[in-house]
Amino acid sequence: MSRKPELRGRAARLARLLPAGRARAARTPFVLLVVLLLGGGLIGLLVLNSALSEGAFELDDLKRDTKNLTDEEQALQRDIDAHSAPDALQRRARDLGMVPGGDPAFLAPDGSIKGVPGPAASGAPRVPAPEAMATATVPLPSAAASVPTGAPAPTPAPSTNPGR
């Protein structure tokens, strides 16, 4: 039988201040709580680090896509600028059979004609297909009803087709 030796004096007074049997029982749940909190914190940090890494890879992909799309946009803008240049427009118009227009004439608000209309420059104009002529013919509104005061009225172009 193992009995604890009796303490005397100062040791007995200190022994009365300390709990006798519950010291180990109270310490075990605290240690488990601390271990669980540390483990949970480490797992949380691992998940957070993984999410940040995934976001960084996605950001890198988006930056690469943005750079590629910017390069493509610049290439398309260069193509538009090349096709919009005056010499390119003139060349394409000539390929379509268009010729430079003659001197323009303007209709004043009072109905008088300003300027002397002239024929288009030399060159055989290309006659459009009948389907194109049917869709291109639009009746013009009266000059007095559609022209605001002070603005020149649009005049129909002189017909270059002798059949009309």
TIVODO-853923 format. One line per 8 residues: number of its first residue (from 1); for each residue z, y, x of N, C-alpha, C. Coordinates in steps of 0.02 Angstrom, whole numbers. Layout:
<nodes>
NUM> Z:Y:X:Z:Y:X:Z:Y:X  ...
</nodes>
This chain:
<nodes>
1> 0:-56:38:0:0:0:0:61:42  -51:91:33:-58:150:74:-33:210:35  17:233:60:47:293:31:37:350:79  32:407:51:25:465:93:93:483:120  95:502:181:160:523:207:181:589:174  245:595:164:271:656:134:272:711:186  252:768:164:248:825:208:311:867:198  330:899:251:389:941:247:374:1010:274
9> 412:1056:251:409:1124:277:345:1160:259  318:1187:312:258:1228:302:199:1187:279  190:1128:303:136:1084:283:141:1067:210  201:1057:182:210:1041:112:189:1100:69  206:1160:90:186:1219:51:110:1227:51  78:1215:107:4:1220:109:-28:1164:68  1:1106:67:-27:1050:29:-24:1064:-45  28:1101:-66:33:1116:-137:-22:1166:-159
17> -46:1207:-114:-98:1255:-131:-167:1223:-138  -180:1171:-101:-245:1136:-104:-243:1082:-158  -298:1075:-196:-299:1020:-245:-303:954:-210  -274:905:-238:-268:841:-204:-327:796:-215  -344:779:-276:-393:727:-287:-461:753:-308  -470:813:-330:-533:837:-357:-578:870:-305  -559:875:-245:-598:910:-195:-666:879:-185  -669:814:-181:-734:781:-171:-775:783:-235
25> -745:776:-290:-782:776:-354:-813:844:-368  -780:898:-351:-807:965:-363:-861:983:-312  -859:956:-254:-907:973:-202:-974:938:-213  -976:880:-240:-1038:842:-248:-1088:876:-295  -1069:899:-355:-1119:933:-397:-1145:997:-365  -1104:1033:-329:-1126:1094:-296:-1179:1079:-243  -1167:1028:-204:-1215:1008:-152:-1280:987:-184  -1277:948:-239:-1338:927:-273:-1375:988:-302
33> -1339:1036:-329:-1370:1096:-356:-1406:1135:-301  -1374:1142:-244:-1405:1179:-188:-1467:1142:-163  -1463:1076:-158:-1521:1037:-135:-1578:1043:-185  -1563:1039:-250:-1616:1045:-301:-1647:1115:-301  -1606:1167:-292:-1634:1235:-289:-1678:1244:-228  -1657:1218:-172:-1699:1224:-111:-1764:1185:-119  -1759:1124:-147:-1820:1084:-158:-1867:1117:-207  -1839:1144:-262:-1880:1179:-311:-1913:1241:-281
41> -1876:1277:-239:-1904:1336:-206:-1962:1318:-160  -1953:1263:-122:-2007:1241:-77:-2069:1219:-116  -2058:1184:-171:-2115:1162:-212:-2149:1223:-243  -2109:1272:-266:-2138:1333:-293:-2179:1371:-241  -2154:1375:-180:-2192:1408:-126:-2257:1371:-111  -2255:1304:-113:-2315:1265:-101:-2368:1278:-155  -2346:1280:-218:-2393:1294:-273:-2421:1365:-268  -2379:1413:-252:-2401:1482:-244:-2451:1489:-187
49> -2437:1456:-132:-2482:1459:-74:-2549:1428:-91  -2549:1372:-128:-2612:1340:-148:-2652:1386:-194  -2618:1419:-241:-2653:1464:-287:-2683:1523:-249  -2646:1550:-201:-2673:1605:-162:-2733:1584:-120  -2730:1524:-92:-2786:1499:-52:-2847:1490:-96  -2837:1463:-156:-2893:1454:-202:-2924:1521:-221  -2882:1570:-234:-2906:1637:-250:-2945:1668:-192  -2922:1655:-131:-2957:1682:-73:-3026:1651:-66
57> -3032:1586:-79:-3098:1553:-75:-3144:1580:-130  -3117:1590:-190:-3157:1616:-245:-3180:1688:-229  -3136:1728:-200:-3153:1796:-181:-3209:1796:-129  -3206:1750:-82:-3257:1745:-30:-3325:1727:-62  -3324:1680:-109:-3386:1661:-144:-3415:1721:-182  -3372:1758:-216:-3395:1816:-255:-3423:1870:-210  -3392:1880:-152:-3419:1930:-105:-3488:1909:-79  -3496:1844:-65:-3560:1820:-41:-3613:1828:-96
65> -3596:1812:-159:-3643:1821:-215:-3661:1894:-224  -3612:1939:-217:-3625:2010:-224:-3673:2034:-170  -3663:2011:-109:-3707:2030:-54:-3778:2006:-67  -3785:1944:-90:-3852:1917:-104:-3886:1956:-160  -3849:1971:-213:-3878:2009:-269:-3896:2080:-248  -3855:2111:-205:-3871:2178:-181:-3935:2177:-139  -3943:2125:-97:-4004:2119:-57:-4065:2110:-102  -4057:2070:-155:-4112:2058:-201:-4130:2123:-239
73> -4078:2160:-259:-4090:2223:-294:-4128:2272:-249  -4109:2276:-185:-4143:2321:-139:-4215:2300:-128  -4228:2235:-124:-4297:2211:-116:-4339:2229:-178  -4310:2220:-237:-4346:2237:-298:-4358:2312:-302  -4310:2352:-281:-4319:2425:-282:-4374:2446:-234  -4378:2412:-175:-4433:2426:-129:-4501:2410:-160  -4504:2353:-198:-4566:2335:-231:-4585:2387:-284  -4535:2410:-321:-4549:2461:-373:-4573:2525:-340
81> -4541:2545:-286:-4562:2606:-251:-4633:2599:-223  -4650:2540:-198:-4717:2530:-171:-4769:2532:-227  -4754:2504:-286:-4802:2505:-341:-4804:2573:-376  -4753:2614:-367:-4751:2679:-400:-4780:2735:-356  -4798:2719:-296:-4826:2769:-250:-4892:2795:-279  -4909:2858:-269:-4970:2885:-298:-5033:2848:-276  -5038:2829:-213:-5099:2794:-191:-5105:2725:-223  -5048:2691:-233:-5050:2626:-266:-5069:2634:-340
89> -5043:2685:-373:-5062:2697:-443:-5136:2714:-449  -5161:2754:-402:-5232:2772:-404:-5276:2711:-393  -5257:2668:-346:-5295:2608:-333:-5295:2561:-393  -5237:2553:-426:-5234:2508:-484:-5274:2538:-542  -5271:2604:-551:-5310:2636:-605:-5384:2627:-593  -5406:2634:-530:-5476:2625:-514:-5497:2552:-527  -5453:2504:-511:-5468:2433:-524:-5474:2419:-598  -5438:2457:-640:-5443:2449:-712:-5502:2486:-742
97> -5540:2523:-702:-5599:2559:-726:-5583:2629:-749  -5525:2655:-734:-5508:2723:-754:-5538:2772:-704  -5552:2832:-730:-5579:2885:-687:-5536:2946:-696  -5534:2991:-647:-5494:3052:-654:-5521:3094:-712  -5475:3125:-749:-5494:3166:-806:-5525:3232:-784  -5560:3263:-831:-5591:3328:-817:-5540:3383:-828  -5565:3444:-836:-5521:3501:-847:-5489:3494:-916  -5426:3508:-922:-5394:3502:-988:-5404:3565:-1030
105> -5398:3556:-1095:-5400:3613:-1141:-5338:3608:-1185  -5311:3665:-1204:-5249:3666:-1243:-5262:3702:-1309  -5228:3680:-1360:-5232:3710:-1425:-5172:3755:-1434  -5182:3819:-1445:-5128:3867:-1454:-5099:3860:-1524  -5038:3884:-1536:-5008:3879:-1603:-5049:3913:-1658  -5088:3963:-1640:-5129:3997:-1691:-5194:3961:-1705  -5207:3905:-1669:-5267:3865:-1681:-5323:3878:-1633  -5316:3927:-1588:-5370:3941:-1540:-5364:3892:-1481
113> -5420:3880:-1448:-5423:3833:-1392:-5419:3873:-1328  -5374:3853:-1284:-5366:3887:-1219:-5394:3840:-1165  -5438:3864:-1124:-5468:3824:-1073:-5534:3795:-1096  -5572:3768:-1049:-5637:3739:-1065:-5633:3665:-1049  -5639:3623:-1099:-5636:3551:-1084:-5698:3530:-1045  -5686:3482:-1001:-5742:3456:-961:-5743:3381:-963  -5799:3352:-947:-5803:3279:-948:-5765:3250:-888  -5751:3186:-894:-5716:3151:-840:-5762:3148:-779
121> -5733:3135:-721:-5772:3132:-659:-5821:3074:-662  -5867:3075:-615:-5920:3024:-616:-5891:2954:-608  -5927:2907:-632:-5906:2837:-629:-5912:2809:-699  -5935:2748:-702:-5944:2717:-768:-5877:2694:-795  -5857:2722:-850:-5793:2699:-878:-5800:2629:-906  -5747:2594:-901:-5746:2525:-925:-5732:2526:-1000  -5774:2493:-1038:-5767:2493:-1111:-5715:2439:-1129  -5662:2459:-1165:-5611:2409:-1183:-5637:2361:-1236
129> -5604:2305:-1241:-5623:2254:-1290:-5611:2281:-1360  -5647:2255:-1411:-5638:2280:-1479:-5566:2272:-1505  -5532:2219:-1485:-5463:2210:-1507:-5419:2266:-1480  -5430:2286:-1417:-5391:2339:-1387:-5405:2405:-1420  -5469:2417:-1440:-5486:2480:-1473:-5453:2484:-1541  -5450:2428:-1577:-5420:2428:-1643:-5346:2444:-1640  -5311:2418:-1589:-5240:2432:-1584:-5226:2500:-1553  -5275:2527:-1515:-5263:2590:-1481:-5279:2650:-1525
137> -5315:2640:-1580:-5334:2696:-1623:-5275:2713:-1667  -5250:2774:-1658:-5194:2798:-1698:-5213:2865:-1726  -5206:2875:-1792:-5224:2941:-1819:-5175:2994:-1794  -5202:3051:-1776:-5161:3106:-1750:-5136:3149:-1808  -5073:3171:-1806:-5048:3215:-1859:-5080:3284:-1852  -5075:3323:-1905:-5106:3390:-1903:-5070:3432:-1851  -5106:3475:-1818:-5079:3515:-1763:-5025:3563:-1787  -5033:3592:-1846:-4986:3642:-1870:-4919:3610:-1888
145> -4920:3548:-1913:-4858:3516:-1936:-4817:3488:-1879  -4849:3468:-1823:-4812:3433:-1771:-4797:3474:-1709  -4824:3534:-1704:-4815:3573:-1642:-4763:3626:-1654  -4708:3626:-1615:-4660:3681:-1622:-4689:3745:-1594  -4663:3799:-1617:-4688:3865:-1596:-4679:3873:-1521  -4730:3894:-1487:-4726:3908:-1415:-4746:3849:-1372  -4756:3790:-1399:-4775:3732:-1359:-4849:3718:-1370  -4885:3699:-1318:-4957:3683:-1327:-4964:3618:-1367
153> -5013:3615:-1409:-5025:3556:-1450:-5065:3506:-1411  -5051:3442:-1420:-5092:3391:-1387:-5159:3386:-1422  -5211:3377:-1383:-5278:3370:-1412:-5302:3300:-1397  -5341:3272:-1441:-5369:3206:-1426:-5419:3211:-1369  -5419:3159:-1328:-5465:3158:-1272:-5536:3151:-1297  -5583:3182:-1264:-5653:3174:-1286:-5674:3101:-1277  -5710:3076:-1326:-5730:3006:-1325:-5785:2996:-1275  -5776:2946:-1233:-5828:2930:-1184:-5872:2873:-1209
161> -5855:2845:-1266:-5893:2790:-1294:-5946:2820:-1340  -6011:2810:-1325:-6063:2841:-1366:-6066:2811:-1436  -6037:2754:-1449:-6039:2722:-1515:-5992:2754:-1564  -5949:2796:-1545:-5899:2826:-1589:-5918:2894:-1610
</nodes>
